[in-house]
Amino acid sequence: MIDLKGKRGLVVGVANEASIAAGCARAFRAAGAELALTFLNEKARPWVEPVAQEVGATLFLPCDVREPGQLEAVFDRITAEWGRLDFLLHAIAFAPREDLHTSVVNASAEGFAMAMDISCHSFLRMARLARPLMQAGGSLITVSFYGADRVVENYNLMGPVKAALEASVRYAAADLAGEGIRAFSLSTGPVKTRAASGIDRFDALMDKIRARTPGGKLVSIEEIGTLAAFLATEAASPMSGSVVYADNGFHTTA
């Protein structure tokens, strides 16, 4: 029922075949979209390339948002090869381990700034670069978590960072509404990914959330991907600026 035929999208944040971004890329492709995927660096490339091949990515490009010019180079290639962009998925997050594994009040200024730059401000950078390519409108999608709204044990620094990301989505949606560009925060339940492994006692967190989730079932990357594909369509326009939950109802429980 989700139709992305003729659409072109950029997926940033695939770490391996089990990552949330990989599930989304598969769903975008299954709906008919043509994709560009990025990989962090040459060390990460062998983990990401099988996903790029699986979804038939037309463009497969390096992108470390910390490296000057790399993000801009991705959009330059998209401009040269495609001339337009219909949607993008921002699924990157990082905080230094020592800052992530301590309380928020003990996080260093440098670690906090790095986490905000990579995990939050990079979304706004992508929105700015995507804007001229979305002359016919488009969708900007990022990945968040319930820890942005409520205190989640051991989520620590990423809580305020994700809260800032969700606020950035709201403001970007308002800024770009007149151009037909939508923005969404896709707040997922916990998924055992390489990125999540950096959170202290993540397995225990998953067990606690599973116990509080209606039906006792955690969300899969396939289910998250299906919802992301819907958000990439014009049908999701009335929801622009929203936090859209993909957590099997966990956020509704007390």
Stockholm file with secondary structure:
# STOCKHOLM 1.0

chainA/1-254         MIDLKGKRGLVVGVANEASIAAGCARAFRAAGAELALTFLNEKARPWVEPVAQEVGATLFLPCDVREPGQLEAVFDRITAEWGRLDFLLHAIAFAPREDLHTSVVNASAEGFAMAMDISCHSFLRMARLARPLMQAGGSLITVSFYGADRVVENYNLMGPVKAALEASVRYAAADLAGEGIRAFSLSTGPVKTRAASGIDRFDALMDKIRARTPGGKLVSIEEIGTLAAFLATEAASPMSGSVVYADNGFHTTA
#=GR chainA/1-254 SS CCCCTTCEEEEECCCSTTSHHHHHHHHHHHTTCEEEEEESSTTTHHHHHHHHHHTTCSEEEECCTTSTTHHHHHHHHHHHHTSCCSEEEECCCCCCHHHHTSCGGGCCHHHHHHHHIIIIIHHHHHHHHHGGGCTTCEEEEEEEEGGGTSCCTTTTTHHHHHHHHHHHHHHHHHHHGGGTEEEEEEEECCCCCTTGGGSTTHHHHHHHHHHHSGGGCCCCHHHHHHHHHHHTSGGGGGGTTCEEEESTTGGGCC
#=GC SS_cons         CCCCTTCEEEEECCCSTTSHHHHHHHHHHHTTCEEEEEESSTTTHHHHHHHHHHTTCSEEEECCTTSTTHHHHHHHHHHHHTSCCSEEEECCCCCCHHHHTSCGGGCCHHHHHHHHIIIIIHHHHHHHHHGGGCTTCEEEEEEEEGGGTSCCTTTTTHHHHHHHHHHHHHHHHHHHGGGTEEEEEEEECCCCCTTGGGSTTHHHHHHHHHHHSGGGCCCCHHHHHHHHHHHTSGGGGGGTTCEEEESTTGGGCC
//
